[in-house]
Amino acid sequence: MTRRGALLFAAMCVLWGIPYLLIKVAVDDMSPSMLVLGRTVLATLLLLPIAAFRGELRPLLPYWLPLVAFAGIEIALPWVLLGAAETEVSSSLTGLLIAAVPLVAALIATSTGAERLRPVSALGLGIGVLGVAAIVGVNLEGARVVPLAEIGLVAVCYAVGPAILQRWLSGLPALGVIAASLLLTAVVYVPFAAFSVPQEVPSAAALASVAALAIVCTALAFLIFFALIGEVGPVRATVITYVNPAIAAVLGVLILDERFTVGMAVGFALVLAGSVLATRHGGEPAEQPVLDPS
């Protein structure tokens, strides 16, 4: 990997590792739907003009249906679910559980017949499930089943979203797809956020978190992500999926003083090992897009 590739990789590991911390801070003062609206509006204002200037919006028109599906599954639904879940569980626990996305993707691929379940894949899935159980089993922190189910649904969304992108939108301009998806999500959330406007002005920390999520973790991150794929290719870029949750856990412990247990550490290691085994094809990692902006 070149020096530029290494710098881009390190930047992405951080940029998509900190959203869980920022979401946790923001939802203390605003509803999840208001958070999604603020984040998508700001990011759209930054990315849409760039996509329009490059002529990357017009080619999307014939593909409006898969684009709507992608926007809903990759952005609109998971982002509000993450906000709702983090009103009850820690950002560290959320980030570590999202590490199971490659496992979910592998399970979907094998259960639908898209890929054959090989012994090594089955072993990886089994190890990964044990890892998730280790993370959750001793770290519930009094949480109800609902937020854990919400995080599980987010993992499913993040596994299905890239499949839609690869199947129906892969030949389209990437920045245009993301900018249009953010715009669609912002429009959808206007009425939802209108009924959840906070009675008091959110704290400076919450507002700064929304701004950072939109500007740094969404607009800037996607630009860097596309540059990373161009530099190292999609296969190597997938490795950020395994690093982001660790960043999220470390930040949650250091900044929010969240609890980190042996079960979390062991479970995360098992999830990573299981993901690597479950997603290998002929000795190499599966080549698929990685979109985990959280």
N, C-alpha and C positions, 0 to 999 in steps of 0.2 A: 504494500500500500504506500502511495506517495505521501509526502509530508502534508500536502493540501488535503488529500483524502483522509488522513489521520485527524487533521484539525476539524474537518467537516463532520467526521464520525463522532469525535468528542463533543462537538457542539450539539449534535442531535441527541446524544445520550442525555445531556443536561436539559435541553429545551423540551424534550418530551418526558423528562423525569420530574420536572417541577410542577406540572399542572395540578397534580393531586394536592400538593401543599396549598397552592393558590385557591383551588376550589374550596378547600376546607375553610380557609380564611374568609372567602367571599360569602359562603352560605350562612355564616354566622349573622349576617346583617341583611341578606336579601334572599328571595325565593330562588330555587333552581331555575325556573323559567325566566326570571328577570336576569339571572346570570347568563344564561344561554343567549338571550336577546342582546344584552350589552356586548358580549364577546363576539357574536356573529356580525353585528352591525359595524363595529369598529374594524374587524378583520376584512369585511366586505369593502368598506370604504378604502382600504389600503390595497387590496388585491384586485378588485374588479377593474379599476382604471388601467392597471398594468396589463391584465388579460385583454381588455378591449383594445388597448394600444397595439398589442401584438397580434390582433385579429384572431384571438383564440375563443371567442364566444359564438360567432356565427356557425362554425362547424358543429356545434352542440345541438342545434335546433331539431334535426331529424331524430335525435336520440333522447328526447325529453323524458320519455317514460322510464328508461333505466337510470337516467340522471336523477329523477325524482326519487326513485327507489334507493339509489346510492346515498343521496342527501339525507333521507330519512333514517336509513340503517347505520350509516357511518358517522353522522353528525347529530341530527336532531334528536333521535331517541337516546343514544348512549350518553350524550352530554347532560341531558336533564336527569337521567337515571344516576349518573355519577354524583351530581349535586345533591339529589335526594338521599342517596346512600350515605354521603359524607356528612349529612346532618346528624348521623347516629354513630358512624364508625370512623376510625382514625384514617388519616391519609396514608399512613404506612401500610395498614392492613389492606386498604383498597388497592394500592399500587401493587402489592405482592400478589393479590388474587388476580389482577389483570394479567399477570405474567402467564396465566394459563391459556391465553388466547391461541398460541400455536397448537396446544393440545386440542382445543375445541375445533380449530380448523382441520386438524388431522382426523378427528372423530367424525366430523361432517363429511369429509372427503371419502372416508371408508364406508360410512353408513349409507351414503347415497350411491355407492358403486363407482364413484369417480376414480378411486384408487383402490388397489388391492391391499387388504390387511396382511402385511407380512409379519413374521414372528418378531422382528426387531421393533416394528411399529407397535405391535400389541404390547410388548414389554415396556416401551416408552410410555404408552397411554396408562398402563398400570402403575408405573413409577410416578407419573405425573399426578394421577388421582390420589395416590398416597401423600404426595407433597401438598396438594390442596387441603386434604384432610388434616395434615399436620399443622398447616397455617391456621385453619379455621378452628380446629377442635379445641385448642387451648388458648385461643385469642379472641373469643367472642366479645369480651369486654361489655357484657350485658346487652349486646345488640339483639334485636329481634330477627326473625327469619327474613322479613321483608327486605331490609337493606342488603342482606347477603344475596338474596334472590335478584335484587336489582343489579348488583355487581356481576352476578352470573350472566344476566341478560346482556349486560354491556360486553362481556367477553364473547358472547355469541354474535352480537352485532359487529364487533371488530374482526371476527372471523369471516362473517358473511360479506361485509362491505367490500373488502379487497377482491373477493370472488366475483362480485358484480362488476367491479372495475375492470378486472382482467377479462371477463367473458364478453361484455358489451361495450365498454368504454376505453379499452386499451389503446385503440388507434387514434384517440382524440387528444387534443392539447391538454396536458395534465393541469397546468395552472388554470386554464379555463374551466375545467371540470370542478376544481376545488372552489374557485371564486363563485361560480354559479350555484354550487351546492350551499355555500355559506349564505348567499343571497336568498335562496329558497327557504332555508332554515330561519333566517331573520324574519322574513315575511310571515311565516307560519306562526312564529312565537309572539308576534305583536299582540294579538287578542289575549293570549294566555298571560303574558306579562302585565297587560292592562288591568287584570283582576288581582294582581299580586304586588302592586306598587307599595313599597315600604312606607309606613306612616312617618318615619323619621329618615333624614338623610343618612345613608350608610356611612360607616366610618371611613376615614382616609385609607386605612389598611385594606378594607373591602374594595373600595373604588380602585386603588392601586393594583389590587389583585386582578380585577376585571380587565384593566388596561394592559397589564402584563400578559394575561392569558390571550388577549386579542392580538396585541402587537408583537410580542416576543414568541409566545408558544404556538401561535397560529400563523399569522402572516409571515413573519421572519422565518419561522421553523419550516414551513412548506417550501419557501424559496431555497433554503439551505438543503432541505431533504432532496429536492429535485437535482440540485448541484451534486449532492453526495452520490445519487444513483448514476449520474453522468460520469462521475469520477471513478467509482469503484464497482458499479454494476449493481443490479437488484439483489443478487445472492448475498454478497458481503453486507449490503445495507440491512439485510434482515437481522443481523446480529444486534442491532440497537434494541430490538424487542427484548433481548435477554438482559440488557443493562439498565434500561429505563426504570424498572421496578425497584432495583437496588438503590438508585438515586432517590426515588420517591421515599423509600423507607429511611434512608439516612437523613434526608432533609426533615422528615416528620419527627424523627427522634431528636435531632439537634436543635431545630427551630421551634417546634410545637411541644417539645418534651413528651412525645408519645412513647408508649411502652414498646420495647423490642425484646422478644423472648427467644429462648432456644428453639421453641417450636417454629417460630417464624423463620429462623436461619436454616434449620434443617429442612423445613417444608419448601422454602425457596430453592434450596440446592436440588431437592428432588424434582421440583417442577422444571427447573432448567434442564436437568439431565433427561427427564422424560420428554421434554419438548424437542431436544436435539435428536433423540432416538426416534421419536414418532414422526418427525418431519424430514428424515433423511431418505434420499432416493438414490439407490445405487452407490452409496457411500458419500454422497454429496447432499447438502441441504437443499430443500425444495426451493425452486425459483418462483417466488410469488411476491406481489407487492406488499409492502408493510405500511399500514396507515394506522398509527396508534397515537393520535394527537391528544386524546383525552381532554 
